[in-house]
Amino acid sequence: MSPRSASVNEELRRRSRERLLQATLELVGERGYDATTLGDIADRAGSARGLVSYYFPGKRQLLQSAVHRLMHRTLEEALECEPSTQDGDERLARAVDAILGLARDQPVLMRTHMAGILQAEGFVQCPEQQRLAALLRDTVVRHGTLDVDRDYPLLRAVLMGAVFAMLVPGAPMPLVTLRTELFERYGLEWERGFPPGDGDDEPPGASAAHGRTADFSRYFERPRPAADEDGRATEPRQPK
């Protein structure tokens, strides 16, 4: 049997990493961080336990990368949805609504993510975080700025603060209140973005309580199975 090509090996590694990220979102969202083990994640992903450590230093870093993927793809969807627009105000409004919507719909994941950032290892500079940062920086530029290196971190900070305020146990702030403050701060009209409708100001996690479960599959590519030189579908080997 001929050795697999470098391109096939690279595709297999990418697919394995994708499955691990998706499994992390699913399990932590369902069970919480402490009740989810790396072994659980590997089992859900259909991967060998050793692959988790091969791609990620630990569970905290894996979760941050997974949530950054969720944030990046959610923001990307919001910015590019129809009707397509390059208007700076509209794109910033969509960005604000996308992040606030995540805090409302995925409170366990977002709360755990925020807690992880405050740990000693801090912010994980992973490819997913860099894609999220690029989208937010571009949004700031399109909205209009003379100093993107100042205004991008400021936007990131106010969004993180709003997420934190929505998710404080026992004293959450309503989405509509936070949206109003952010829209006034950036001079955005209320009708921009995705204005809240009936039920959009319910407590974080209410959608899950109503029986609506999260489907993360659209955030992860489903390519054709990779094949070896003989045309057989293959899976990555556990690294030694």
C-alpha positions as CSV (number, residue, x, y, z in Angstrom):
1,M,0.0,0.0,0.0
2,S,1.4,3.4,-1.0
3,P,1.9,6.0,1.8
4,R,-0.8,8.6,2.1
5,S,0.1,11.9,0.4
6,A,0.8,15.0,2.5
7,S,-2.4,16.6,1.3
8,V,-4.5,13.6,2.4
9,N,-2.8,13.6,5.9
10,E,-3.5,17.3,6.2
11,E,-7.1,16.9,5.4
12,L,-7.4,14.1,7.9
13,R,-5.9,16.2,10.6
14,R,-8.2,19.1,9.8
15,R,-11.3,16.8,10.0
16,S,-10.2,15.4,13.3
17,R,-9.7,18.8,14.8
18,E,-13.1,19.9,13.5
19,R,-14.8,17.0,15.1
20,L,-13.1,17.7,18.5
21,L,-14.2,21.3,18.4
22,Q,-17.8,20.4,17.6
23,A,-17.9,17.7,20.3
24,T,-16.6,20.2,22.9
25,L,-19.4,22.6,22.1
26,E,-22.0,19.9,22.3
27,L,-20.8,18.3,25.5
28,V,-20.0,21.4,27.5
29,G,-23.3,23.0,26.4
30,E,-25.2,19.9,27.6
31,R,-23.3,18.9,30.7
32,G,-21.2,21.9,31.8
33,Y,-17.4,22.2,31.9
34,D,-16.6,20.2,35.0
35,A,-18.8,17.3,34.0
36,T,-17.1,17.0,30.6
37,T,-13.8,15.1,30.3
38,L,-11.3,15.0,27.5
39,G,-12.2,11.3,27.1
40,D,-15.9,12.2,26.7
41,I,-14.9,14.7,24.0
42,A,-12.8,12.1,22.2
43,D,-15.6,9.6,22.3
44,R,-18.2,12.0,21.0
45,A,-15.8,13.0,18.2
46,G,-15.0,9.4,17.3
47,S,-11.3,10.1,17.9
48,A,-8.5,8.5,19.8
49,R,-7.9,10.1,23.2
50,G,-4.3,10.8,22.2
51,L,-5.5,13.1,19.4
52,V,-7.0,15.6,21.8
53,S,-3.6,16.2,23.5
54,Y,-1.9,16.2,20.1
55,Y,-4.0,19.2,18.9
56,F,-4.7,21.1,22.2
57,P,-2.6,21.6,25.4
58,G,-5.6,21.0,27.6
59,K,-9.4,21.1,28.1
60,R,-9.4,24.9,28.8
61,Q,-7.6,25.7,25.5
62,L,-9.8,23.3,23.6
63,L,-12.9,25.0,24.9
64,Q,-11.7,28.5,24.1
65,S,-10.9,27.4,20.6
66,A,-14.3,25.8,20.2
67,V,-16.2,28.9,21.6
68,H,-14.0,31.2,19.4
69,R,-15.1,29.1,16.4
70,L,-18.8,29.5,17.5
71,M,-18.4,33.2,17.9
72,H,-16.4,33.6,14.6
73,R,-18.9,31.7,12.5
74,T,-22.0,33.3,14.2
75,L,-20.5,36.7,13.6
76,E,-19.7,35.8,10.0
77,E,-23.2,34.6,9.4
78,A,-24.7,37.8,10.8
79,L,-22.4,40.1,8.8
80,E,-23.0,38.3,5.5
81,C,-26.7,37.4,5.7
82,E,-29.1,38.8,3.2
83,P,-29.6,41.6,2.3
84,S,-25.9,41.9,1.8
85,T,-24.4,45.2,2.9
86,Q,-21.2,47.1,3.3
87,D,-22.8,49.8,5.4
88,G,-20.7,50.4,8.5
89,D,-23.6,51.1,10.9
90,E,-25.5,48.1,9.8
91,R,-22.6,45.8,10.1
92,L,-21.7,47.0,13.6
93,A,-25.4,46.6,14.6
94,R,-25.3,43.0,13.3
95,A,-22.1,42.3,15.2
96,V,-23.5,43.6,18.5
97,D,-26.7,41.6,18.0
98,A,-24.8,38.4,17.1
99,I,-22.7,38.5,20.3
100,L,-25.6,39.4,22.6
101,G,-27.6,36.6,20.9
102,L,-25.0,34.1,21.7
103,A,-25.0,35.1,25.4
104,R,-28.8,34.7,25.4
105,D,-28.9,31.4,23.5
106,Q,-25.7,29.6,24.8
107,P,-25.2,30.9,28.4
108,V,-23.3,27.8,29.6
109,L,-20.7,28.0,26.9
110,M,-20.3,31.8,27.0
111,R,-20.2,31.9,30.8
112,T,-17.6,29.1,30.9
113,H,-15.6,30.9,28.2
114,M,-15.6,34.1,30.1
115,A,-14.5,32.4,33.3
116,G,-11.7,30.7,31.4
117,I,-10.3,33.9,30.1
118,L,-9.8,35.0,33.7
119,Q,-7.7,32.0,34.5
120,A,-4.0,32.1,34.7
121,E,-3.5,31.0,31.1
122,G,-5.7,33.8,30.0
123,F,-6.7,34.5,26.4
124,V,-5.8,31.7,23.9
125,Q,-4.3,33.1,20.7
126,C,-5.6,30.4,18.4
127,P,-6.5,30.5,14.7
128,E,-10.2,30.7,15.7
129,Q,-9.6,33.7,17.9
130,Q,-7.6,35.4,15.1
131,R,-10.5,34.9,12.7
132,L,-12.9,36.4,15.2
133,A,-10.5,39.4,15.7
134,A,-10.2,40.0,12.0
135,L,-14.0,40.2,11.6
136,L,-14.3,42.6,14.5
137,R,-11.4,44.8,13.3
138,D,-13.0,45.0,9.8
139,T,-16.3,45.9,11.4
140,V,-14.7,48.8,13.3
141,V,-12.9,50.0,10.1
142,R,-16.1,49.9,8.1
143,H,-18.0,51.8,10.9
144,G,-15.4,54.5,10.7
145,T,-12.3,54.9,12.8
146,L,-9.1,57.0,12.8
147,D,-7.4,54.5,15.2
148,V,-8.4,50.9,14.7
149,D,-5.7,49.7,17.2
150,R,-7.5,51.7,19.9
151,D,-11.2,51.2,18.8
152,Y,-11.0,47.5,18.1
153,P,-9.9,46.5,21.6
154,L,-12.5,48.9,23.0
155,L,-15.3,47.3,21.0
156,R,-14.1,43.9,22.1
157,A,-14.0,45.1,25.7
158,V,-17.6,46.5,25.7
159,L,-18.9,43.4,24.0
160,M,-17.2,41.2,26.7
161,G,-18.6,43.4,29.4
162,A,-22.1,43.1,27.9
163,V,-21.9,39.3,27.8
164,F,-20.6,39.3,31.4
165,A,-23.5,41.5,32.5
166,M,-26.1,39.2,30.8
167,L,-24.7,36.1,32.5
168,V,-24.0,37.2,36.1
169,P,-25.8,34.6,38.2
170,G,-28.6,36.0,40.1
171,A,-28.4,39.5,38.6
172,P,-28.4,39.3,34.8
173,M,-29.1,42.5,32.8
174,P,-31.7,42.2,30.1
175,L,-30.6,42.0,26.5
176,V,-32.7,45.0,25.5
177,T,-31.2,47.2,28.1
178,L,-27.6,46.3,27.0
179,R,-28.5,46.6,23.3
180,T,-29.9,50.1,24.0
181,E,-26.7,51.2,25.7
182,L,-24.4,49.8,23.0
183,F,-26.5,51.2,20.2
184,E,-26.5,54.7,21.8
185,R,-22.8,54.4,22.4
186,Y,-22.1,53.8,18.7
187,G,-24.8,56.0,17.3
188,L,-26.8,53.2,15.8
189,E,-30.5,53.3,15.0
190,W,-32.7,50.8,16.8
191,E,-33.9,49.3,13.5
192,R,-30.4,48.3,12.5
193,G,-29.2,44.8,12.9
194,F,-31.7,42.3,14.2
195,P,-34.1,44.2,16.5
196,P,-35.4,42.1,19.4
197,G,-38.9,40.7,19.0
198,D,-41.3,39.1,21.5
199,G,-39.4,36.7,23.7
200,D,-36.0,37.9,22.7
201,D,-35.5,39.5,26.2
202,E,-36.1,36.3,28.0
203,P,-33.5,35.1,30.5
204,P,-30.3,33.5,29.1
205,G,-30.8,29.8,28.3
206,A,-34.6,30.0,28.1
207,S,-34.6,28.5,24.6
208,A,-32.9,25.4,26.0
209,A,-35.5,25.3,28.8
210,H,-38.2,25.4,26.1
211,G,-36.8,22.2,24.6
212,R,-34.9,23.8,21.7
213,T,-31.5,22.1,21.5
214,A,-28.4,23.6,19.9
215,D,-27.3,22.4,16.5
216,F,-23.7,23.4,15.9
217,S,-23.2,21.3,12.7
218,R,-23.5,24.3,10.3
219,Y,-20.3,25.8,11.9
220,F,-18.2,22.8,10.9
221,E,-17.4,21.7,7.3
222,R,-18.4,18.2,6.2
223,P,-16.0,17.4,3.4
224,R,-15.9,14.2,1.3
225,P,-14.0,11.4,3.1
226,A,-10.3,11.5,2.4
227,A,-8.9,8.5,0.7
228,D,-5.5,6.8,0.5
229,E,-3.6,6.0,-2.6
230,D,-5.8,3.0,-3.2
231,G,-9.0,5.0,-3.0
232,R,-10.1,3.7,0.5
233,A,-11.5,6.1,3.0
234,T,-9.1,6.7,5.8
235,E,-8.9,8.1,9.3
236,P,-5.9,9.7,11.0
237,R,-3.7,7.4,13.1
238,Q,-3.1,8.2,16.8
239,P,0.1,10.1,17.1
240,K,2.8,8.5,19.1
